[in-house]
Amino acid sequence: MKSIALLLFSVAVLLFSGCGMLRPGLTGGSSRPNPTSAIRTDITTHAQELLGTRYKYAGNKPSEGFDCSGFVRYLYQNAGLDLERVSREQAKQGRLVRLEEARPGDLVFFTRSKGQGVFHVSLVVMAAPNELWVIHSTTSRGVIRENVLASSYWRPKIYQVRDVLN
């Protein structure tokens, strides 16, 4: 009787020894870096390098200056991704994200008042409780970094956040 129980136990151990053992490389596990995370880092790093670039209506190159949509389009094109040229069209790309779930690389869109269309876009570079730091091209100051949740001008104009990478 003991030998039968031992035999059954041994067979069970052999049968179940591989259960739940998946190689990380085949399952998207941590052995391989997340390519989207790397793209987010590249885009936000490049945005910071462009701080201080002047504003230019319809501008889309560092040498001439940027408007808001030209700025984010330029960043994404340098990362090998295509965005529409104007902010109201960019606001239709990707997927909607709750403001509290914004991550670096996401885009924040703004409207002047409810019912009016999108007029501005910015790039999230850091998100924390009660803070949403973006880099964007403004008509008065060019490419700047600011916390839009602390801004009495920008905060009420936040329309939506979109993830155009996932």
N, C-alpha and C positions, 0 to 999 in steps of 0.2 A: 504494500500500500504506500509506504514511504517513497519507494522508487518511482511509482506512477505519479505521485504528487510532485516529486522533484523533476521528473521529465516534463510534466505539464507546465510547471513554473519556468523551466529553462526555455521551452518553446515559446511561452508568452513573452519572456524577456527578449528573445531574439526577434519575435514579430513586432513588438512595440518599441524596440530600441531606436528605430529611425523616425518615429512619429514626431512631428513638429520640428524636425531638423531641416530647415531650408537654407540653402546657401544665400548669403546676403547679395552677392553679385547678380543672382537671378531674380531676386524679389524686390530690388530697389532699396535694399537695406543700407545701413550706414557705411558699408565699405566703399561706396561710390558717392562722390559729392553730388548734391542736387544741382543740376544745370541751371534751373530757374533761380536758385539762390545766388549763383555766381553772376548771372545776368543782372539781377537786382543790384548786387554790389558794384559791378562795372558801371551801370547807369548812374547810380547815385554818386560814385566817386568822380566820374566824368563831370557830372553836374556841378560838383563843388569846385572843380578846376576852372569852371567857366564863370564863377562868381565875379561880378564887376563888369561883365560884358555889357555894352550899351544896348539900349532898346532901339529897335528899328521896326516900323510897321512893315509887315510881310517879310521880315528878315528871318533867314534860316541858316546863317553861317556865322561862326565866331568873328570872322574878319569884317563883316558888315553890320553885325548886331542881330538881335532876335526879337520877334514878338513872342507871346506866350506859347502859342501852338507850334510855331517854328522851332522854338527851343526844345520842347519835349519830343517833337518829331525827329529833330537832329540827334538827340540822345539815343532814341530807340533805333534809328537808322544805323548809328555807329555800332550798336549791339547786334546788328543784322536783322532787325525787325521793322516792319513797315506800319506806320500810323497814317491816318488821314491828315490832310494839311491844316484844316481849321478845327478849332476846339469844339464847335457844335457837332461836327462829324466824329471827332475822336470820342465824344461822350456816348456814342452808340457802339463803340468797340469794347471787346472784353466782357467781363461780367461785373455786375453790381456788387459792391462790398459795403457792409455796414461801416460807418465812420469809426466805431470802436475797434474794428478789425483791420484798419488800414495798416499796410506794411510799406517799408521802403520800396520804391519802384512803382507803387500804385499812383494813379492820377486823381487829383481832386478837381472837380469842376464847380464853377460858380455862376450864379445868375444875379441880375440886378434886383429883381423882385419876383415873387411867385407868379407863374404864368408866362414870364418872359424866358427867352431862350438862353442857352449857355453863352457866356461872353468871355470866359477866362478859364485857363487850366494851369495847374501846378503839379510838381512832382514831389511825392512824399519822400523825405530822407530820414525821418525819425518819428516814431509814434510812441507815446507813453500816456499814462493817465493824465487827462487834461492838457495834453500837449500834442500838437500835430505840426511838426516842422516840415516846411516845404521849401523848395527852390523854384523860383519862377521869374519870368521876365515881366517887369512892370513898366508902364509908360514913363513914370517919374524917376525911377531909380535903376532901371535895367535889371540885370540878373541878380537877385538877392535871396537870402535865406531868412525865413521868419516863421514864427509860431502863429499859424492862422487862427487857432483857438483863443489866443490872447489878443487878437486884433479886433477892435470894435468895428473896423471897416470890413474885413474879410469874413469873420465868423458868421454874421447873419446872411451872408451871400452863399454859403456852402450849399451846393445843390446835391452832389453825389460824389462817391468815390468809386473808381473802377480799377479792376485788376486786368490789365491787358496782356499779362504774361501767362496766366493759367486759364 
